[in-house]
Amino acid sequence: MNTVAALKHYSIEEYLATEQQAECKSEYYAGEIYSMAGGTINHN
């Protein structure tokens, strides 16, 4: 039998609380959190 894992949708408040404690940047879109790729010195 196939099972599908349920995705947790985060509120903006939950995202902001976790982003303050995170070691890497992430992006919030439509209730989901995605890791952002790192930048380079030249990119900044």
mmCIF entry with sequence, helices, sheets and N, C-alpha, C, O atoms, coordinates in Angstrom:
data_MODEL
# 
_entry.id   MODEL 
# 
_entity.id                         1 
_entity.type                       polymer 
_entity.pdbx_number_of_molecules   1 
# 
_entity_poly.entity_id                      1 
_entity_poly.type                           'polypeptide(L)' 
_entity_poly.nstd_linkage                   no 
_entity_poly.nstd_monomer                   no 
_entity_poly.pdbx_seq_one_letter_code       MNTVAALKHYSIEEYLATEQQAECKSEYYAGEIYSMAGGTINHN 
_entity_poly.pdbx_seq_one_letter_code_can   MNTVAALKHYSIEEYLATEQQAECKSEYYAGEIYSMAGGTINHN 
_entity_poly.pdbx_strand_id                 A 
# 
loop_
_entity_poly_seq.entity_id 
_entity_poly_seq.num 
_entity_poly_seq.mon_id 
_entity_poly_seq.hetero 
1 1  MET n 
1 2  ASN n 
1 3  THR n 
1 4  VAL n 
1 5  ALA n 
1 6  ALA n 
1 7  LEU n 
1 8  LYS n 
1 9  HIS n 
1 10 TYR n 
1 11 SER n 
1 12 ILE n 
1 13 GLU n 
1 14 GLU n 
1 15 TYR n 
1 16 LEU n 
1 17 ALA n 
1 18 THR n 
1 19 GLU n 
1 20 GLN n 
1 21 GLN n 
1 22 ALA n 
1 23 GLU n 
1 24 CYS n 
1 25 LYS n 
1 26 SER n 
1 27 GLU n 
1 28 TYR n 
1 29 TYR n 
1 30 ALA n 
1 31 GLY n 
1 32 GLU n 
1 33 ILE n 
1 34 TYR n 
1 35 SER n 
1 36 MET n 
1 37 ALA n 
1 38 GLY n 
1 39 GLY n 
1 40 THR n 
1 41 ILE n 
1 42 ASN n 
1 43 HIS n 
1 44 ASN n 
# 
_struct_asym.id          A 
_struct_asym.entity_id   1 
# 
_struct_conf.conf_type_id            HELX_P 
_struct_conf.id                      HELX_P1 
_struct_conf.pdbx_PDB_helix_id       AA1 
_struct_conf.beg_label_comp_id       ILE 
_struct_conf.beg_label_asym_id       A 
_struct_conf.beg_label_seq_id        12 
_struct_conf.pdbx_beg_PDB_ins_code   ? 
_struct_conf.end_label_comp_id       GLN 
_struct_conf.end_label_asym_id       A 
_struct_conf.end_label_seq_id        21 
_struct_conf.pdbx_end_PDB_ins_code   ? 
_struct_conf.beg_auth_comp_id        ILE 
_struct_conf.beg_auth_asym_id        A 
_struct_conf.beg_auth_seq_id         12 
_struct_conf.end_auth_comp_id        GLN 
_struct_conf.end_auth_asym_id        A 
_struct_conf.end_auth_seq_id         21 
_struct_conf.pdbx_PDB_helix_class    1 
_struct_conf.details                 ? 
_struct_conf.pdbx_PDB_helix_length   10 
# 
_struct_conf_type.id          HELX_P 
_struct_conf_type.criteria    ? 
_struct_conf_type.reference   ? 
# 
_struct_sheet.id               AA1 
_struct_sheet.type             ? 
_struct_sheet.number_strands   2 
_struct_sheet.details          ? 
# 
_struct_sheet_order.sheet_id     AA1 
_struct_sheet_order.range_id_1   1 
_struct_sheet_order.range_id_2   2 
_struct_sheet_order.offset       ? 
_struct_sheet_order.sense        anti-parallel 
# 
loop_
_struct_sheet_range.sheet_id 
_struct_sheet_range.id 
_struct_sheet_range.beg_label_comp_id 
_struct_sheet_range.beg_label_asym_id 
_struct_sheet_range.beg_label_seq_id 
_struct_sheet_range.pdbx_beg_PDB_ins_code 
_struct_sheet_range.end_label_comp_id 
_struct_sheet_range.end_label_asym_id 
_struct_sheet_range.end_label_seq_id 
_struct_sheet_range.pdbx_end_PDB_ins_code 
_struct_sheet_range.beg_auth_comp_id 
_struct_sheet_range.beg_auth_asym_id 
_struct_sheet_range.beg_auth_seq_id 
_struct_sheet_range.end_auth_comp_id 
_struct_sheet_range.end_auth_asym_id 
_struct_sheet_range.end_auth_seq_id 
AA1 1 SER A 26 ? TYR A 29 ? SER A 26 TYR A 29 
AA1 2 GLU A 32 ? SER A 35 ? GLU A 32 SER A 35 
# 
loop_
_atom_site.group_PDB 
_atom_site.id 
_atom_site.type_symbol 
_atom_site.label_atom_id 
_atom_site.label_alt_id 
_atom_site.label_comp_id 
_atom_site.label_asym_id 
_atom_site.label_entity_id 
_atom_site.label_seq_id 
_atom_site.pdbx_PDB_ins_code 
_atom_site.Cartn_x 
_atom_site.Cartn_y 
_atom_site.Cartn_z 
_atom_site.occupancy 
_atom_site.B_iso_or_equiv 
_atom_site.pdbx_formal_charge 
_atom_site.auth_seq_id 
_atom_site.auth_comp_id 
_atom_site.auth_asym_id 
_atom_site.auth_atom_id 
_atom_site.pdbx_PDB_model_num 
ATOM 1   N N  . MET A 1 1  ? 0.845  -1.181 0.000  1.00 0.00 ? 1  MET A N  1 
ATOM 2   C CA . MET A 1 1  ? 0.000  0.000  0.000  1.00 0.00 ? 1  MET A CA 1 
ATOM 3   C C  . MET A 1 1  ? 0.888  1.241  0.000  1.00 0.00 ? 1  MET A C  1 
ATOM 4   O O  . MET A 1 1  ? 1.880  1.300  0.727  1.00 0.00 ? 1  MET A O  1 
ATOM 5   N N  . ASN A 1 2  ? 0.539  2.208  -0.796 1.00 0.00 ? 2  ASN A N  1 
ATOM 6   C CA . ASN A 1 2  ? 1.269  3.471  -0.847 1.00 0.00 ? 2  ASN A CA 1 
ATOM 7   C C  . ASN A 1 2  ? 0.694  4.427  0.178  1.00 0.00 ? 2  ASN A C  1 
ATOM 8   O O  . ASN A 1 2  ? -0.521 4.511  0.358  1.00 0.00 ? 2  ASN A O  1 
ATOM 9   N N  . THR A 1 3  ? 1.572  5.138  0.840  1.00 0.00 ? 3  THR A N  1 
ATOM 10  C CA . THR A 1 3  ? 1.137  6.166  1.781  1.00 0.00 ? 3  THR A CA 1 
ATOM 11  C C  . THR A 1 3  ? 1.784  7.478  1.402  1.00 0.00 ? 3  THR A C  1 
ATOM 12  O O  . THR A 1 3  ? 2.900  7.506  0.882  1.00 0.00 ? 3  THR A O  1 
ATOM 13  N N  . VAL A 1 4  ? 1.092  8.545  1.660  1.00 0.00 ? 4  VAL A N  1 
ATOM 14  C CA . VAL A 1 4  ? 1.598  9.877  1.373  1.00 0.00 ? 4  VAL A CA 1 
ATOM 15  C C  . VAL A 1 4  ? 1.737  10.613 2.694  1.00 0.00 ? 4  VAL A C  1 
ATOM 16  O O  . VAL A 1 4  ? 0.789  10.700 3.475  1.00 0.00 ? 4  VAL A O  1 
ATOM 17  N N  . ALA A 1 5  ? 2.921  11.138 2.933  1.00 0.00 ? 5  ALA A N  1 
ATOM 18  C CA . ALA A 1 5  ? 3.151  11.895 4.166  1.00 0.00 ? 5  ALA A CA 1 
ATOM 19  C C  . ALA A 1 5  ? 2.449  13.245 4.061  1.00 0.00 ? 5  ALA A C  1 
ATOM 20  O O  . ALA A 1 5  ? 2.535  13.928 3.041  1.00 0.00 ? 5  ALA A O  1 
ATOM 21  N N  . ALA A 1 6  ? 1.768  13.609 5.115  1.00 0.00 ? 6  ALA A N  1 
ATOM 22  C CA . ALA A 1 6  ? 1.085  14.908 5.141  1.00 0.00 ? 6  ALA A CA 1 
ATOM 23  C C  . ALA A 1 6  ? 2.118  16.012 5.352  1.00 0.00 ? 6  ALA A C  1 
ATOM 24  O O  . ALA A 1 6  ? 2.997  15.898 6.206  1.00 0.00 ? 6  ALA A O  1 
ATOM 25  N N  . LEU A 1 7  ? 2.005  17.067 4.574  1.00 0.00 ? 7  LEU A N  1 
ATOM 26  C CA . LEU A 1 7  ? 2.887  18.215 4.730  1.00 0.00 ? 7  LEU A CA 1 
ATOM 27  C C  . LEU A 1 7  ? 2.333  19.129 5.809  1.00 0.00 ? 7  LEU A C  1 
ATOM 28  O O  . LEU A 1 7  ? 1.130  19.387 5.863  1.00 0.00 ? 7  LEU A O  1 
ATOM 29  N N  . LYS A 1 8  ? 3.216  19.614 6.664  1.00 0.00 ? 8  LYS A N  1 
ATOM 30  C CA . LYS A 1 8  ? 2.782  20.554 7.695  1.00 0.00 ? 8  LYS A CA 1 
ATOM 31  C C  . LYS A 1 8  ? 2.787  21.948 7.092  1.00 0.00 ? 8  LYS A C  1 
ATOM 32  O O  . LYS A 1 8  ? 3.778  22.376 6.501  1.00 0.00 ? 8  LYS A O  1 
ATOM 33  N N  . HIS A 1 9  ? 1.694  22.639 7.243  1.00 0.00 ? 9  HIS A N  1 
ATOM 34  C CA . HIS A 1 9  ? 1.622  24.030 6.809  1.00 0.00 ? 9  HIS A CA 1 
ATOM 35  C C  . HIS A 1 9  ? 1.869  24.906 8.032  1.00 0.00 ? 9  HIS A C  1 
ATOM 36  O O  . HIS A 1 9  ? 1.234  24.739 9.073  1.00 0.00 ? 9  HIS A O  1 
ATOM 37  N N  . TYR A 1 10 ? 2.782  25.820 7.887  1.00 0.00 ? 10 TYR A N  1 
ATOM 38  C CA . TYR A 1 10 ? 3.195  26.690 8.982  1.00 0.00 ? 10 TYR A CA 1 
ATOM 39  C C  . TYR A 1 10 ? 2.495  28.042 8.872  1.00 0.00 ? 10 TYR A C  1 
ATOM 40  O O  . TYR A 1 10 ? 2.227  28.532 7.776  1.00 0.00 ? 10 TYR A O  1 
ATOM 41  N N  . SER A 1 11 ? 2.211  28.624 10.015 1.00 0.00 ? 11 SER A N  1 
ATOM 42  C CA . SER A 1 11 ? 1.687  29.988 10.027 1.00 0.00 ? 11 SER A CA 1 
ATOM 43  C C  . SER A 1 11 ? 2.875  30.939 9.890  1.00 0.00 ? 11 SER A C  1 
ATOM 44  O O  . SER A 1 11 ? 4.025  30.547 10.085 1.00 0.00 ? 11 SER A O  1 
ATOM 45  N N  . ILE A 1 12 ? 2.582  32.173 9.559  1.00 0.00 ? 12 ILE A N  1 
ATOM 46  C CA . ILE A 1 12 ? 3.654  33.166 9.451  1.00 0.00 ? 12 ILE A CA 1 
ATOM 47  C C  . ILE A 1 12 ? 4.355  33.330 10.793 1.00 0.00 ? 12 ILE A C  1 
ATOM 48  O O  . ILE A 1 12 ? 5.573  33.498 10.838 1.00 0.00 ? 12 ILE A O  1 
ATOM 49  N N  . GLU A 1 13 ? 3.604  33.284 11.874 1.00 0.00 ? 13 GLU A N  1 
ATOM 50  C CA . GLU A 1 13 ? 4.184  33.427 13.205 1.00 0.00 ? 13 GLU A CA 1 
ATOM 51  C C  . GLU A 1 13 ? 5.147  32.280 13.515 1.00 0.00 ? 13 GLU A C  1 
ATOM 52  O O  . GLU A 1 13 ? 6.216  32.504 14.083 1.00 0.00 ? 13 GLU A O  1 
ATOM 53  N N  . GLU A 1 14 ? 4.771  31.046 13.142 1.00 0.00 ? 14 GLU A N  1 
ATOM 54  C CA . GLU A 1 14 ? 5.653  29.899 13.361 1.00 0.00 ? 14 GLU A CA 1 
ATOM 55  C C  . GLU A 1 14 ? 6.929  30.041 12.543 1.00 0.00 ? 14 GLU A C  1 
ATOM 56  O O  . GLU A 1 14 ? 8.023  29.770 13.037 1.00 0.00 ? 14 GLU A O  1 
ATOM 57  N N  . TYR A 1 15 ? 6.787  30.466 11.293 1.00 0.00 ? 15 TYR A N  1 
ATOM 58  C CA . TYR A 1 15 ? 7.949  30.650 10.432 1.00 0.00 ? 15 TYR A CA 1 
ATOM 59  C C  . TYR A 1 15 ? 8.901  31.689 11.015 1.00 0.00 ? 15 TYR A C  1 
ATOM 60  O O  . TYR A 1 15 ? 10.106 31.450 11.093 1.00 0.00 ? 15 TYR A O  1 
ATOM 61  N N  . LEU A 1 16 ? 8.373  32.835 11.422 1.00 0.00 ? 16 LEU A N  1 
ATOM 62  C CA . LEU A 1 16 ? 9.222  33.899 11.950 1.00 0.00 ? 16 LEU A CA 1 
ATOM 63  C C  . LEU A 1 16 ? 9.926  33.464 13.232 1.00 0.00 ? 16 LEU A C  1 
ATOM 64  O O  . LEU A 1 16 ? 11.081 33.827 13.458 1.00 0.00 ? 16 LEU A O  1 
ATOM 65  N N  . ALA A 1 17 ? 9.244  32.695 14.069 1.00 0.00 ? 17 ALA A N  1 
ATOM 66  C CA . ALA A 1 17 ? 9.850  32.216 15.314 1.00 0.00 ? 17 ALA A CA 1 
ATOM 67  C C  . ALA A 1 17 ? 10.997 31.258 15.020 1.00 0.00 ? 17 ALA A C  1 
ATOM 68  O O  . ALA A 1 17 ? 12.043 31.335 15.665 1.00 0.00 ? 17 ALA A O  1 
ATOM 69  N N  . THR A 1 18 ? 10.820 30.359 14.058 1.00 0.00 ? 18 THR A N  1 
ATOM 70  C CA . THR A 1 18 ? 11.892 29.416 13.736 1.00 0.00 ? 18 THR A CA 1 
ATOM 71  C C  . THR A 1 18 ? 13.022 30.096 12.970 1.00 0.00 ? 18 THR A C  1 
ATOM 72  O O  . THR A 1 18 ? 14.182 29.716 13.126 1.00 0.00 ? 18 THR A O  1 
ATOM 73  N N  . GLU A 1 19 ? 12.711 31.078 12.159 1.00 0.00 ? 19 GLU A N  1 
ATOM 74  C CA . GLU A 1 19 ? 13.738 31.773 11.370 1.00 0.00 ? 19 GLU A CA 1 
ATOM 75  C C  . GLU A 1 19 ? 14.702 32.533 12.274 1.00 0.00 ? 19 GLU A C  1 
ATOM 76  O O  . GLU A 1 19 ? 15.883 32.657 11.948 1.00 0.00 ? 19 GLU A O  1 
ATOM 77  N N  . GLN A 1 20 ? 14.221 33.041 13.397 1.00 0.00 ? 20 GLN A N  1 
ATOM 78  C CA . GLN A 1 20 ? 15.089 33.765 14.330 1.00 0.00 ? 20 GLN A CA 1 
ATOM 79  C C  . GLN A 1 20 ? 16.128 32.852 14.954 1.00 0.00 ? 20 GLN A C  1 
ATOM 80  O O  . GLN A 1 20 ? 17.217 33.305 15.308 1.00 0.00 ? 20 GLN A O  1 
ATOM 81  N N  . GLN A 1 21 ? 15.807 31.565 15.095 1.00 0.00 ? 21 GLN A N  1 
ATOM 82  C CA . GLN A 1 21 ? 16.710 30.611 15.730 1.00 0.00 ? 21 GLN A CA 1 
ATOM 83  C C  . GLN A 1 21 ? 17.505 29.787 14.725 1.00 0.00 ? 21 GLN A C  1 
ATOM 84  O O  . GLN A 1 21 ? 18.411 29.052 15.118 1.00 0.00 ? 21 GLN A O  1 
ATOM 85  N N  . ALA A 1 22 ? 17.191 29.892 13.454 1.00 0.00 ? 22 ALA A N  1 
ATOM 86  C CA . ALA A 1 22 ? 17.806 29.052 12.428 1.00 0.00 ? 22 ALA A CA 1 
ATOM 87  C C  . ALA A 1 22 ? 19.241 29.472 12.133 1.00 0.00 ? 22 ALA A C  1 
ATOM 88  O O  . ALA A 1 22 ? 19.598 30.646 12.235 1.00 0.00 ? 22 ALA A O  1 
ATOM 89  N N  . GLU A 1 23 ? 20.058 28.483 11.763 1.00 0.00 ? 23 GLU A N  1 
ATOM 90  C CA . GLU A 1 23 ? 21.440 28.758 11.385 1.00 0.00 ? 23 GLU A CA 1 
ATOM 91  C C  . GLU A 1 23 ? 21.558 29.132 9.915  1.00 0.00 ? 23 GLU A C  1 
ATOM 92  O O  . GLU A 1 23 ? 22.546 29.747 9.513  1.00 0.00 ? 23 GLU A O  1 
ATOM 93  N N  . CYS A 1 24 ? 20.570 28.772 9.108  1.00 0.00 ? 24 CYS A N  1 
ATOM 94  C CA . CYS A 1 24 ? 20.599 29.108 7.684  1.00 0.00 ? 24 CYS A CA 1 
ATOM 95  C C  . CYS A 1 24 ? 19.274 29.769 7.305  1.00 0.00 ? 24 CYS A C  1 
ATOM 96  O O  . CYS A 1 24 ? 18.262 29.595 7.983  1.00 0.00 ? 24 CYS A O  1 
ATOM 97  N N  . LYS A 1 25 ? 19.299 30.513 6.234  1.00 0.00 ? 25 LYS A N  1 
ATOM 98  C CA . LYS A 1 25 ? 18.109 31.237 5.779  1.00 0.00 ? 25 LYS A CA 1 
ATOM 99  C C  . LYS A 1 25 ? 17.117 30.288 5.120  1.00 0.00 ? 25 LYS A C  1 
ATOM 100 O O  . LYS A 1 25 ? 17.501 29.266 4.552  1.00 0.00 ? 25 LYS A O  1 
ATOM 101 N N  . SER A 1 26 ? 15.852 30.635 5.203  1.00 0.00 ? 26 SER A N  1 
ATOM 102 C CA . SER A 1 26 ? 14.820 29.874 4.522  1.00 0.00 ? 26 SER A CA 1 
ATOM 103 C C  . SER A 1 26 ? 13.781 30.843 3.970  1.00 0.00 ? 26 SER A C  1 
ATOM 104 O O  . SER A 1 26 ? 13.768 32.029 4.301  1.00 0.00 ? 26 SER A O  1 
ATOM 105 N N  . GLU A 1 27 ? 12.921 30.310 3.131  1.00 0.00 ? 27 GLU A N  1 
ATOM 106 C CA . GLU A 1 27 ? 11.895 31.110 2.480  1.00 0.00 ? 27 GLU A CA 1 
ATOM 107 C C  . GLU A 1 27 ? 10.532 30.533 2.824  1.00 0.00 ? 27 GLU A C  1 
ATOM 108 O O  . GLU A 1 27 ? 10.359 29.314 2.851  1.00 0.00 ? 27 GLU A O  1 
ATOM 109 N N  . TYR A 1 28 ? 9.571  31.397 3.086  1.00 0.00 ? 28 TYR A N  1 
ATOM 110 C CA . TYR A 1 28 ? 8.205  30.988 3.414  1.00 0.00 ? 28 TYR A CA 1 
ATOM 111 C C  . TYR A 1 28 ? 7.319  31.258 2.207  1.00 0.00 ? 28 TYR A C  1 
ATOM 112 O O  . TYR A 1 28 ? 7.277  32.378 1.697  1.00 0.00 ? 28 TYR A O  1 
ATOM 113 N N  . TYR A 1 29 ? 6.607  30.219 1.748  1.00 0.00 ? 29 TYR A N  1 
ATOM 114 C CA . TYR A 1 29 ? 5.703  30.396 0.611  1.00 0.00 ? 29 TYR A CA 1 
ATOM 115 C C  . TYR A 1 29 ? 4.509  29.468 0.779  1.00 0.00 ? 29 TYR A C  1 
ATOM 116 O O  . TYR A 1 29 ? 4.662  28.250 0.862  1.00 0.00 ? 29 TYR A O  1 
ATOM 117 N N  . ALA A 1 30 ? 3.330  30.053 0.827  1.00 0.00 ? 30 ALA A N  1 
ATOM 118 C CA . ALA A 1 30 ? 2.066  29.306 0.877  1.00 0.00 ? 30 ALA A CA 1 
ATOM 119 C C  . ALA A 1 30 ? 2.035  28.286 2.008  1.00 0.00 ? 30 ALA A C  1 
ATOM 120 O O  . ALA A 1 30 ? 1.551  27.169 1.829  1.00 0.00 ? 30 ALA A O  1 
ATOM 121 N N  . GLY A 1 31 ? 2.551  28.670 3.168  1.00 0.00 ? 31 GLY A N  1 
ATOM 122 C CA . GLY A 1 31 ? 2.494  27.795 4.331  1.00 0.00 ? 31 GLY A CA 1 
ATOM 123 C C  . GLY A 1 31 ? 3.608  26.774 4.419  1.00 0.00 ? 31 GLY A C  1 
ATOM 124 O O  . GLY A 1 31 ? 3.643  25.988 5.366  1.00 0.00 ? 31 GLY A O  1 
ATOM 125 N N  . GLU A 1 32 ? 4.516  26.761 3.463  1.00 0.00 ? 32 GLU A N  1 
ATOM 126 C CA . GLU A 1 32 ? 5.621  25.820 3.477  1.00 0.00 ? 32 GLU A CA 1 
ATOM 127 C C  . GLU A 1 32 ? 6.945  26.573 3.578  1.00 0.00 ? 32 GLU A C  1 
ATOM 128 O O  . GLU A 1 32 ? 7.056  27.719 3.142  1.00 0.00 ? 32 GLU A O  1 
ATOM 129 N N  . ILE A 1 33 ? 7.945  25.914 4.159  1.00 0.00 ? 33 ILE A N  1 
ATOM 130 C CA . ILE A 1 33 ? 9.255  26.527 4.362  1.00 0.00 ? 33 ILE A CA 1 
ATOM 131 C C  . ILE A 1 33 ? 10.266 25.810 3.488  1.00 0.00 ? 33 ILE A C  1 
ATOM 132 O O  . ILE A 1 33 ? 10.365 24.583 3.518  1.00 0.00 ? 33 ILE A O  1 
ATOM 133 N N  . TYR A 1 34 ? 11.023 26.582 2.704  1.00 0.00 ? 34 TYR A N  1 
ATOM 134 C CA . TYR A 1 34 ? 12.028 26.052 1.795  1.00 0.00 ? 34 TYR A CA 1 
ATOM 135 C C  . TYR A 1 34 ? 13.389 26.628 2.172  1.00 0.00 ? 34 TYR A C  1 
ATOM 136 O O  . TYR A 1 34 ? 13.510 27.820 2.456  1.00 0.00 ? 34 TYR A O  1 
ATOM 137 N N  . SER A 1 35 ? 14.413 25.773 2.172  1.00 0.00 ? 35 SER A N  1 
ATOM 138 C CA . SER A 1 35 ? 15.775 26.239 2.426  1.00 0.00 ? 35 SER A CA 1 
ATOM 139 C C  . SER A 1 35 ? 16.249 27.076 1.248  1.00 0.00 ? 35 SER A C  1 
ATOM 140 O O  . SER A 1 35 ? 15.936 26.786 0.093  1.00 0.00 ? 35 SER A O  1 
ATOM 141 N N  . MET A 1 36 ? 17.002 28.111 1.559  1.00 0.00 ? 36 MET A N  1 
ATOM 142 C CA . MET A 1 36 ? 17.573 28.960 0.509  1.00 0.00 ? 36 MET A CA 1 
ATOM 143 C C  . MET A 1 36 ? 19.032 28.573 0.304  1.00 0.00 ? 36 MET A C  1 
ATOM 144 O O  . MET A 1 36 ? 19.731 28.228 1.257  1.00 0.00 ? 36 MET A O  1 
ATOM 145 N N  . ALA A 1 37 ? 19.479 28.632 -0.929 1.00 0.00 ? 37 ALA A N  1 
ATOM 146 C CA . ALA A 1 37 ? 20.860 28.341 -1.249 1.00 0.00 ? 37 ALA A CA 1 
ATOM 147 C C  . ALA A 1 37 ? 21.756 29.449 -0.708 1.00 0.00 ? 37 ALA A C  1 
ATOM 148 O O  . ALA A 1 37 ? 21.336 30.602 -0.604 1.00 0.00 ? 37 ALA A O  1 
ATOM 149 N N  . GLY A 1 38 ? 22.967 29.101 -0.371 1.00 0.00 ? 38 GLY A N  1 
ATOM 150 C CA . GLY A 1 38 ? 23.910 30.085 0.133  1.00 0.00 ? 38 GLY A CA 1 
ATOM 151 C C  . GLY A 1 38 ? 24.410 31.000 -0.963 1.00 0.00 ? 38 GLY A C  1 
ATOM 152 O O  . GLY A 1 38 ? 24.427 30.623 -2.135 1.00 0.00 ? 38 GLY A O  1 
ATOM 153 N N  . GLY A 1 39 ? 24.808 32.175 -0.598 1.00 0.00 ? 39 GLY A N  1 
ATOM 154 C CA . GLY A 1 39 ? 25.327 33.148 -1.564 1.00 0.00 ? 39 GLY A CA 1 
ATOM 155 C C  . GLY A 1 39 ? 26.841 33.215 -1.482 1.00 0.00 ? 39 GLY A C  1 
ATOM 156 O O  . GLY A 1 39 ? 27.454 32.638 -0.584 1.00 0.00 ? 39 GLY A O  1 
ATOM 157 N N  . THR A 1 40 ? 27.423 33.912 -2.408 1.00 0.00 ? 40 THR A N  1 
ATOM 158 C CA . THR A 1 40 ? 28.858 34.109 -2.404 1.00 0.00 ? 40 THR A CA 1 
ATOM 159 C C  . THR A 1 40 ? 29.144 35.586 -2.099 1.00 0.00 ? 40 THR A C  1 
ATOM 160 O O  . THR A 1 40 ? 28.232 36.413 -2.118 1.00 0.00 ? 40 THR A O  1 
ATOM 161 N N  . ILE A 1 41 ? 30.378 35.904 -1.825 1.00 0.00 ? 41 ILE A N  1 
ATOM 162 C CA . ILE A 1 41 ? 30.765 37.286 -1.559 1.00 0.00 ? 41 ILE A CA 1 
ATOM 163 C C  . ILE A 1 41 ? 30.437 38.159 -2.767 1.00 0.00 ? 41 ILE A C  1 
ATOM 164 O O  . ILE A 1 41 ? 29.910 39.260 -2.607 1.00 0.00 ? 41 ILE A O  1 
ATOM 165 N N  . ASN A 1 42 ? 30.741 37.683 -3.964 1.00 0.00 ? 42 ASN A N  1 
ATOM 166 C CA . ASN A 1 42 ? 30.462 38.451 -5.174 1.00 0.00 ? 42 ASN A CA 1 
ATOM 167 C C  . ASN A 1 42 ? 28.960 38.645 -5.382 1.00 0.00 ? 42 ASN A C  1 
ATOM 168 O O  . ASN A 1 42 ? 28.529 39.684 -5.881 1.00 0.00 ? 42 ASN A O  1 
ATOM 169 N N  . HIS A 1 43 ? 28.176 37.659 -5.003 1.00 0.00 ? 43 HIS A N  1 
ATOM 170 C CA . HIS A 1 43 ? 26.725 37.750 -5.179 1.00 0.00 ? 43 HIS A CA 1 
ATOM 171 C C  . HIS A 1 43 ? 26.135 38.843 -4.284 1.00 0.00 ? 43 HIS A C  1 
ATOM 172 O O  . HIS A 1 43 ? 25.194 39.535 -4.674 1.00 0.00 ? 43 HIS A O  1 
ATOM 173 N N  . ASN A 1 44 ? 26.687 38.987 -3.101 1.00 0.00 ? 44 ASN A N  1 
ATOM 174 C CA . ASN A 1 44 ? 26.179 39.993 -2.168 1.00 0.00 ? 44 ASN A CA 1 
ATOM 175 C C  . ASN A 1 44 ? 26.433 41.369 -2.715 1.00 0.00 ? 44 ASN A C  1 
ATOM 176 O O  . ASN A 1 44 ? 26.078 42.361 -2.079 1.00 0.00 ? 44 ASN A O  1 
# 
